[in-house]
Amino acid sequence: MTAAAEVLTPRQLNRTLLARQLLLERSSLSASAAVEQLVGLQAQTSNAPYIGLWTRLRAFQRQDLSDLLQQRQAVRATLMRSTLHIFTARDYLELRTTLQPALTRALGAFFGQRTKGLDIEQLVAAARDYIEEKPRTFTEIRALLTGLVPEGDPEAMAYVVRTHLPLVQVPPGGFWGSAGSPAHATATSWLGQPLNAEEKLANLTRRYLAAFGPASVQDLQAWSGLTRLQGAVEKLKTALRVYRSQQGQELFDLPDQSLPSAEVEAPPRFLPEYDNLILSHSNRERVVPETYRSRVYLSAGRVRATFLLDGFVSGTWKTEKSGKNATLNIEPFQPLSAGNQLALEEEGARLLRFIFDNTETYNINIHHPPS
C-alpha cells in the first residue's frame, strides 16, 4: 500500500523556495553558478538581473555579470514565457530547443491571424543571412523583412524571426544602464557552438524543481510557458518525491533535496521588477499574499519591484536620483513594526549604495499606509 504523501504548509513551501532562490542567506556562489542555479534571471529591464544577483550573493559586483556577457559566458535572450532572460551560454544552448513550443505558442497568442500566409522559412532564412553578416537591431531586421514582403505586417514578421531564429543580444545590450535598441546575433555564431537539437523535458523539469520546487505540474507550466506536461511529469514520477499542498495538489520534488524548517528566519530582501521568485508558479501565494496580488502584478504584464518581510512580499519600492541625491521610496502594504522598519532601512541603504555608487547623499522614505 502506497504511503500518503506528506502535506506541506504554505510556510514550508515559502522557506524552501527562498532557500533554493538564495534568499534565506546570501550565497558565496559565483555570478555564473548563481545564474545556473536560478535557471536564468528575468531581464526585461537591463538593471533587474544585476539587482537580482546583488540581493542573493555576498560579494556580487556589477562587473561580474557584465564580464560574463562580454566574454560570451552568458547571454540575454528570449526564452521562458517568451520573455527576456539572462542565462549562462551553456544553459541557453541546452534549453532553447526544449522551450521552442512555448515560443511558438506565444507567437500565436500575440499575433494570431497577423502571421497567416507568411512564409516562415523564407523570413527566417533571409534574417539569418542578414544577421550573420553582422549583429543587427530589430529596426534593421524589420526594414529587411518589409523590403522582402512589402504587404506583410512588420511587427508580426519580426516576431516570427525572433520566435524561430535563436538570437542573443550582443554587448552592450544587457549591460547595467543600457537602453535603446540592442543589436542581435544568431546564438550559434555568437557562441561558436550549435544548439542542442534534442528536446530534454526531463532535464528541464529537474532544473526547475531544483530552483523552484516542490511544485506542481501547473507551476512548471507557468514558469516555462509549455503546456500539457502532466503526462511527461507522470513518466518521471517514480524518480521524484511527491508531496501535497494543504489544498490536496500534488507537488513534485527531487529526491535529494532537503526542506528547511518552516521556522527558519527570513531576512528582508529587495527584489527587482519581474523577479522570477514571484513569476514562476501558478499558485503564487507561497510568496505573494492574494490580498496584495493586484498591487504587484499590474496591467500590460508589468511586475513591480517588491520587498520581502518574513519571506513574503510586503510592499513595493522604487528609487530616484536628483543631482547627487539618491532616494529609496518604500511603500509597505501594512504598517511596519519598529524592528522591521529598522531592518528594512538597513538593507535599503545597502541597496541604494549598490544602485547609485557615485552619489553623495542617500535618503530612505517609507510611505506608511493609513492605519
C-alpha positions as CSV (number, residue, x, y, z in Angstrom):
1,M,0.0,0.0,0.0
2,T,1.4,3.4,-1.0
3,A,2.1,5.7,1.9
4,A,0.2,9.0,1.9
5,A,2.2,12.0,0.6
6,E,3.5,14.4,3.2
7,V,1.4,17.6,3.3
8,L,3.5,20.8,3.2
9,T,2.2,24.0,4.7
10,P,2.4,27.4,2.9
11,R,5.2,28.4,5.2
12,Q,7.2,25.3,4.5
13,L,6.8,26.0,0.8
14,N,7.9,29.6,1.3
15,R,11.0,28.8,3.2
16,T,12.0,26.1,0.7
17,L,11.5,28.4,-2.2
18,L,13.6,31.1,-0.6
19,A,16.4,28.7,0.2
20,R,16.6,27.5,-3.4
21,Q,16.4,31.0,-4.7
22,L,19.4,32.0,-2.5
23,L,17.2,34.4,-0.4
24,L,17.4,32.9,3.1
25,E,21.0,33.9,3.3
26,R,23.3,35.4,0.7
27,S,25.3,32.8,-1.1
28,S,29.1,32.6,-1.9
29,L,28.4,31.2,-5.3
30,S,29.9,33.0,-8.3
31,A,27.6,35.0,-10.6
32,S,27.8,32.3,-13.2
33,A,26.9,29.5,-10.8
34,A,24.1,31.5,-9.4
35,V,22.6,32.2,-12.8
36,E,22.6,28.4,-13.4
37,Q,21.1,27.6,-10.0
38,L,18.3,30.0,-10.8
39,V,17.9,28.7,-14.4
40,G,18.2,32.3,-15.6
41,L,17.3,35.7,-14.4
42,Q,14.3,37.7,-15.8
43,A,15.8,40.6,-17.7
44,Q,13.0,42.8,-19.1
45,T,14.9,45.8,-17.8
46,S,18.7,45.9,-18.0
47,N,19.3,46.6,-14.3
48,A,17.0,43.9,-12.9
49,P,19.2,40.9,-13.1
50,Y,22.1,42.8,-11.5
51,I,19.9,43.7,-8.6
52,G,18.6,40.1,-8.5
53,L,22.1,38.8,-8.1
54,W,23.1,41.5,-5.6
55,T,20.2,40.6,-3.3
56,R,21.3,36.9,-3.5
57,L,25.1,36.9,-3.4
58,R,27.6,38.0,-0.8
59,A,30.2,39.7,-2.9
60,F,28.5,40.5,-6.2
61,Q,29.7,43.4,-8.2
62,R,28.1,44.8,-11.3
63,Q,31.2,44.0,-13.4
64,D,30.8,40.3,-12.5
65,L,27.7,40.0,-14.7
66,S,28.9,42.4,-17.4
67,D,32.0,40.3,-17.8
68,L,30.0,37.2,-18.3
69,L,28.1,38.9,-21.1
70,Q,31.2,40.4,-22.6
71,Q,33.1,37.1,-22.5
72,R,30.1,35.2,-24.0
73,Q,29.7,33.1,-21.0
74,A,26.2,34.4,-20.5
75,V,23.6,35.8,-22.9
76,R,20.5,38.0,-22.8
77,A,17.8,36.3,-24.9
78,T,14.1,35.5,-25.2
79,L,13.1,32.1,-23.7
80,M,10.9,31.3,-20.7
81,R,7.4,32.6,-21.2
82,S,8.7,34.3,-24.4
83,T,10.4,37.0,-22.2
84,L,13.9,38.3,-21.9
85,H,16.2,36.4,-19.5
86,I,19.9,36.2,-18.8
87,F,21.2,32.7,-19.0
88,T,24.6,31.1,-19.0
89,A,25.6,30.3,-22.5
90,R,25.6,26.6,-21.6
91,D,22.0,26.7,-20.4
92,Y,20.8,28.7,-23.4
93,L,22.3,26.2,-25.8
94,E,20.9,23.3,-23.8
95,L,17.3,24.6,-23.2
96,R,16.4,26.5,-26.3
97,T,15.1,23.6,-28.3
98,T,13.1,22.2,-25.4
99,L,11.3,25.5,-25.0
100,Q,10.7,26.2,-28.6
101,P,7.0,25.1,-28.4
102,A,6.4,27.8,-25.7
103,L,7.8,30.4,-28.1
104,T,5.7,29.2,-31.0
105,R,2.6,29.2,-28.8
106,A,3.3,32.8,-27.7
107,L,3.7,33.9,-31.3
108,G,0.2,32.6,-32.0
109,A,-1.2,34.2,-28.8
110,F,0.3,37.6,-29.5
111,F,-0.3,37.9,-33.3
112,G,-2.9,35.3,-34.3
113,Q,-4.1,35.9,-37.8
114,R,-1.5,38.6,-38.4
115,T,1.0,35.9,-39.3
116,K,-1.3,34.0,-41.6
117,G,0.1,33.4,-45.0
118,L,3.6,34.3,-44.1
119,D,6.4,32.1,-45.5
120,I,8.2,31.5,-42.2
121,E,11.1,29.6,-43.7
122,Q,11.7,32.4,-46.2
123,L,11.7,35.1,-43.5
124,V,13.9,33.2,-41.1
125,A,16.4,32.3,-43.9
126,A,16.6,35.9,-45.1
127,A,17.0,37.2,-41.5
128,R,19.7,34.6,-40.7
129,D,21.9,35.6,-43.6
130,Y,21.4,39.3,-42.8
131,I,22.2,39.0,-39.1
132,E,25.2,36.7,-39.7
133,E,26.8,39.4,-41.8
134,K,27.0,41.5,-38.5
135,P,24.8,42.0,-35.5
136,R,21.5,43.8,-36.3
137,T,18.9,45.7,-34.4
138,F,15.2,44.9,-34.8
139,T,14.7,48.2,-36.5
140,E,17.1,46.9,-39.2
141,I,15.6,43.5,-39.2
142,R,12.0,44.9,-39.7
143,A,13.3,47.1,-42.6
144,L,14.8,44.0,-44.3
145,L,11.6,42.0,-43.9
146,T,9.4,44.8,-45.1
147,G,11.5,45.1,-48.2
148,L,11.2,41.4,-48.7
149,V,7.4,41.2,-48.1
150,P,6.0,44.8,-48.5
151,E,2.5,43.7,-47.8
152,G,3.5,41.9,-44.6
153,D,3.0,43.2,-41.0
154,P,6.4,44.4,-39.9
155,E,5.9,43.6,-36.2
156,A,4.5,40.2,-36.9
157,M,7.3,39.3,-39.3
158,A,9.9,40.4,-36.8
159,Y,8.3,38.3,-34.1
160,V,8.3,35.3,-36.4
161,V,12.0,35.7,-36.8
162,R,12.5,36.1,-33.0
163,T,10.5,33.0,-32.4
164,H,12.1,30.7,-34.9
165,L,15.7,32.0,-35.1
166,P,17.6,31.7,-31.9
167,L,19.0,35.2,-31.3
168,V,21.0,36.8,-28.5
169,Q,21.7,40.4,-27.7
170,V,25.3,41.5,-28.1
171,P,27.0,43.8,-25.6
172,P,26.5,46.5,-24.5
173,G,22.9,45.2,-24.8
174,G,22.0,43.8,-21.3
175,F,24.7,45.8,-19.5
176,W,23.8,47.8,-16.4
177,G,22.1,51.0,-17.5
178,S,21.9,50.0,-21.2
179,A,18.9,51.3,-23.2
180,G,17.8,51.8,-26.7
181,S,17.6,49.2,-29.4
182,P,20.3,46.5,-28.9
183,A,21.9,44.6,-31.7
184,H,21.3,40.8,-32.1
185,A,23.5,38.0,-33.3
186,T,22.5,34.4,-34.0
187,A,23.2,32.3,-31.0
188,T,25.3,29.8,-32.9
189,S,27.6,32.5,-34.5
190,W,27.9,34.4,-31.2
191,L,28.6,31.4,-29.0
192,G,30.5,29.4,-31.6
193,Q,28.5,26.2,-30.8
194,P,25.4,24.6,-32.1
195,L,22.2,24.4,-30.0
196,N,21.4,21.0,-28.5
197,A,18.8,19.8,-31.1
198,E,17.2,17.2,-28.7
199,E,14.2,18.1,-26.5
200,K,15.2,17.4,-22.9
201,L,12.0,17.9,-21.0
202,A,13.0,15.6,-18.2
203,N,16.2,17.7,-17.6
204,L,14.2,20.9,-17.8
205,T,11.8,19.6,-15.1
206,R,14.6,18.6,-12.8
207,R,16.3,22.0,-13.2
208,Y,13.0,23.8,-12.4
209,L,12.4,21.7,-9.3
210,A,16.0,22.4,-8.0
211,A,15.3,26.1,-8.3
212,F,11.6,26.4,-7.5
213,G,10.3,23.1,-6.1
214,P,8.4,21.4,-4.6
215,A,6.0,22.4,-7.3
216,S,3.0,21.2,-9.3
217,V,2.7,20.5,-13.0
218,Q,0.8,23.7,-13.3
219,D,3.7,25.5,-11.7
220,L,6.1,24.1,-14.1
221,Q,3.9,25.2,-17.0
222,A,3.6,28.7,-15.6
223,W,7.3,29.0,-15.4
224,S,8.2,27.5,-18.7
225,G,5.3,28.6,-20.9
226,L,4.9,25.0,-22.0
227,T,1.6,23.2,-21.8
228,R,0.2,19.7,-21.4
229,L,3.1,18.5,-19.3
230,Q,1.1,16.2,-17.0
231,G,2.0,13.1,-18.9
232,A,5.6,13.9,-19.2
233,V,5.9,14.6,-15.4
234,E,4.0,11.3,-14.7
235,K,6.7,9.4,-16.5
236,L,9.2,10.9,-14.1
237,K,7.1,10.4,-11.0
238,T,8.9,7.2,-9.8
239,A,12.2,9.2,-9.8
240,L,10.7,12.1,-7.9
241,R,9.5,12.7,-4.4
242,V,5.8,13.5,-4.1
243,Y,4.2,15.9,-1.5
244,R,0.8,17.5,-1.3
245,S,-0.2,21.0,-0.6
246,Q,-2.8,21.7,2.1
247,Q,-5.4,22.0,-0.8
248,G,-4.5,18.5,-1.9
249,Q,-2.5,19.4,-5.0
250,E,0.4,17.0,-5.9
251,L,3.8,18.7,-5.6
252,F,6.9,17.1,-7.1
253,D,10.5,17.5,-5.9
254,L,13.9,15.9,-6.4
255,P,14.5,13.1,-4.0
256,D,17.8,14.5,-2.7
257,Q,16.5,18.0,-1.9
258,S,16.0,18.9,1.7
259,L,13.3,21.2,3.1
260,P,14.3,23.9,5.6
261,S,12.4,24.4,8.8
262,A,9.3,26.5,8.4
263,E,10.5,28.5,11.4
264,V,13.9,29.5,9.9
265,E,14.4,33.3,9.9
266,A,13.9,35.0,6.6
267,P,15.7,38.4,6.4
268,P,14.4,41.4,4.5
269,R,15.2,41.2,0.8
270,F,14.6,43.7,-2.1
271,L,13.6,42.1,-5.4
272,P,13.8,43.9,-8.8
273,E,11.0,44.2,-11.3
274,Y,9.9,40.9,-12.8
275,D,11.9,38.8,-10.4
276,N,11.3,35.1,-11.2
277,L,10.7,34.4,-7.5
278,I,7.2,35.8,-7.9
279,L,6.6,34.7,-11.6
280,S,7.4,31.1,-11.6
281,H,4.4,29.3,-10.0
282,S,0.8,29.0,-11.0
283,N,-0.1,29.5,-7.3
284,R,2.0,32.4,-6.2
285,E,0.7,32.6,-2.7
286,R,3.8,30.9,-1.4
287,V,5.4,34.4,-1.7
288,V,2.7,36.8,-2.7
289,P,-0.4,37.0,-0.4
290,E,-3.5,37.0,-2.5
291,T,-4.7,40.3,-1.0
292,Y,-1.7,42.1,-2.5
293,R,-1.7,40.5,-5.9
294,S,-3.2,43.5,-7.7
295,R,-0.6,45.8,-6.2
296,V,2.2,43.7,-7.5
297,Y,1.1,42.4,-10.9
298,L,-0.1,45.4,-13.0
299,S,-1.7,45.8,-16.4
300,A,0.2,45.1,-19.6
301,G,2.3,42.4,-17.9
302,R,4.2,44.8,-15.6
303,V,5.5,43.5,-12.3
304,R,6.6,45.9,-9.7
305,A,9.8,45.8,-7.7
306,T,9.0,44.4,-4.2
307,F,10.5,43.6,-0.9
308,L,10.1,40.6,1.4
309,L,9.5,40.6,5.1
310,D,9.4,37.3,6.9
311,G,9.7,35.7,3.5
312,F,6.6,37.2,1.9
313,V,6.0,40.1,-0.4
314,S,5.1,43.0,1.9
315,G,5.4,46.1,-0.2
316,T,7.0,47.8,-3.2
317,W,9.9,50.1,-3.8
318,K,11.5,52.4,-6.4
319,T,14.4,54.7,-6.5
320,E,15.0,58.2,-7.8
321,K,18.0,60.5,-8.2
322,S,18.3,64.2,-8.3
323,G,21.8,65.6,-8.8
324,K,24.0,63.9,-6.2
325,N,21.0,62.8,-4.1
326,A,19.6,59.3,-4.3
327,T,16.3,58.3,-2.6
328,L,14.7,54.9,-2.0
329,N,10.9,55.1,-1.7
330,I,9.4,52.2,0.2
331,E,5.7,51.5,0.2
332,P,4.7,48.9,2.7
333,F,1.3,47.3,2.3
334,Q,0.8,47.2,6.1
335,P,2.2,49.3,9.0
336,L,5.7,48.2,9.9
337,S,6.9,47.1,13.4
338,A,9.9,49.1,14.7
339,G,12.1,46.1,14.2
340,N,11.0,45.5,10.6
341,Q,11.4,49.2,9.8
342,L,14.9,49.3,11.1
343,A,15.9,46.1,9.2
344,L,14.3,47.3,6.0
345,E,16.1,50.7,6.3
346,E,19.5,48.9,6.8
347,E,19.0,46.7,3.8
348,G,17.6,49.6,1.8
349,A,20.8,51.6,2.5
350,R,22.9,48.8,1.1
351,L,20.6,48.6,-2.0
352,L,21.0,52.4,-2.6
353,R,24.7,52.2,-2.5
354,F,24.7,49.3,-4.9
355,I,22.5,51.1,-7.4
356,F,24.0,54.6,-7.0
357,D,27.7,54.3,-6.4
358,N,28.6,57.9,-7.3
359,T,26.2,59.7,-5.1
360,E,26.9,62.0,-2.1
361,T,23.7,61.6,-0.1
362,Y,21.3,58.8,0.4
363,N,17.7,59.0,1.7
364,I,15.1,56.5,2.5
365,N,11.4,57.4,2.6
366,I,8.9,55.0,4.0
367,H,5.4,55.9,2.9
368,H,3.4,54.3,5.7
369,P,-0.1,53.1,4.7
370,P,-3.1,54.6,6.6
371,S,-3.6,52.9,9.9
